[in-house]
Amino acid sequence: MATVYIVNKGGHDHSDAERFGNLLFLSEGAINRYSTGNIYRKFVTILDDSLPGDYILITGLSVMSSIACSIFARKHGRLNLLLYKTSHDDSVGNYYIERTLMLDELMKKEDKE
């Protein structure tokens, strides 16, 4: 089963993301947005065990999401995101959708041009 790496544990309910895999938080609570080196060191250690089929769930500070996505994309040549979608249909509710960028393929295309 895949792992869903959640950038920051805050007050949000991420239970719908369990459809995609086991939930694992990269951080919790308040983080100094200017301590990018510390964020990187913490995230790279955790994401070292990630697999190409795992996901990054975007939440928290944008700098934290940027660092997590950069590590994952560099490691796997792809980026699998879970994005929160607000439904306008009350019978459906809010939920997560997946989006994947195949970065290695995109870079190969650009190299040929």
C-alpha positions as CSV (number, residue, x, y, z in Angstrom):
1,M,0.0,0.0,0.0
2,A,1.2,3.5,-0.8
3,T,2.1,6.1,1.8
4,V,0.6,9.6,1.8
5,Y,3.1,12.1,3.1
6,I,1.2,15.0,4.7
7,V,3.4,18.1,4.9
8,N,2.1,19.3,8.2
9,K,-0.2,18.0,10.9
10,G,-2.6,20.8,11.8
11,G,-6.3,20.9,12.6
12,H,-7.6,19.5,9.4
13,D,-9.3,16.1,8.8
14,H,-7.3,14.1,6.3
15,S,-9.2,10.9,6.7
16,D,-10.4,10.9,3.0
17,A,-6.7,10.7,2.0
18,E,-6.6,7.2,3.5
19,R,-8.2,6.0,0.3
20,F,-4.8,6.5,-1.3
21,G,-2.6,4.9,1.4
22,N,-1.2,5.1,4.9
23,L,-1.0,8.6,6.3
24,L,2.4,9.9,7.6
25,F,3.1,13.4,8.7
26,L,6.3,15.1,7.8
27,S,6.0,17.8,10.5
28,E,3.6,18.9,13.2
29,G,2.5,22.3,14.6
30,A,4.2,25.6,14.1
31,I,7.4,25.7,12.0
32,N,9.8,28.6,11.3
33,R,9.3,29.3,7.6
34,Y,12.8,30.8,7.4
35,S,14.5,27.6,8.6
36,T,14.5,26.1,5.2
37,G,17.7,24.0,5.9
38,N,16.1,22.5,9.0
39,I,12.9,21.7,7.1
40,Y,14.9,20.1,4.3
41,R,17.0,17.9,6.7
42,K,13.8,16.8,8.5
43,F,11.9,16.0,5.3
44,V,14.7,14.4,3.4
45,T,15.2,11.9,6.2
46,I,11.6,10.9,6.3
47,L,11.2,10.9,2.4
48,D,14.2,8.7,2.1
49,D,11.8,5.7,2.5
50,S,9.4,7.0,-0.1
51,L,8.5,5.0,-3.2
52,P,7.5,6.3,-6.7
53,G,3.9,5.4,-6.1
54,D,3.6,7.4,-2.9
55,Y,1.9,10.8,-2.6
56,I,2.6,14.3,-1.2
57,L,-0.5,15.9,0.4
58,I,-0.2,19.7,0.2
59,T,-1.0,21.5,3.4
60,G,0.7,23.9,5.7
61,L,3.2,26.6,4.7
62,S,3.9,26.9,1.0
63,V,7.7,26.8,1.6
64,M,7.3,23.4,3.4
65,S,5.2,22.0,0.5
66,S,7.8,23.3,-1.9
67,I,10.6,21.6,-0.1
68,A,8.7,18.3,0.2
69,C,7.7,18.3,-3.4
70,S,11.3,19.1,-4.5
71,I,12.7,16.2,-2.5
72,F,10.1,13.8,-3.8
73,A,10.4,14.9,-7.5
74,R,14.2,14.8,-7.4
75,K,14.2,11.3,-5.9
76,H,11.6,9.7,-8.1
77,G,11.5,11.9,-11.3
78,R,7.8,12.3,-10.8
79,L,5.4,14.0,-8.4
80,N,2.2,12.5,-7.1
81,L,0.0,15.1,-5.4
82,L,-3.1,14.9,-3.4
83,L,-5.1,18.1,-3.6
84,Y,-8.1,19.0,-1.5
85,K,-11.2,19.7,-3.6
86,T,-14.2,21.5,-2.3
87,S,-17.4,20.1,-3.7
88,H,-20.4,22.4,-4.5
89,D,-22.7,19.4,-4.2
90,D,-23.5,18.8,-0.5
91,S,-24.3,15.2,-1.1
92,V,-20.7,14.5,-2.3
93,G,-18.8,16.5,0.3
94,N,-15.2,17.6,0.1
95,Y,-12.5,15.1,-1.0
96,Y,-9.0,14.6,-2.3
97,I,-8.0,14.3,-5.9
98,E,-4.7,13.0,-7.3
99,R,-2.5,14.6,-9.8
100,T,0.7,13.2,-11.2
101,L,3.5,15.0,-13.0
102,M,6.0,12.7,-14.8
103,L,9.0,15.0,-14.6
104,D,11.5,12.7,-16.2
105,E,9.3,12.4,-19.3
106,L,8.7,16.1,-19.5
107,M,12.5,16.9,-19.2
108,K,13.3,14.4,-21.9
109,K,10.8,16.1,-24.2
110,E,12.3,19.5,-23.6
111,D,15.8,18.1,-24.2
112,K,14.8,17.0,-27.7
113,E,13.4,20.4,-28.7
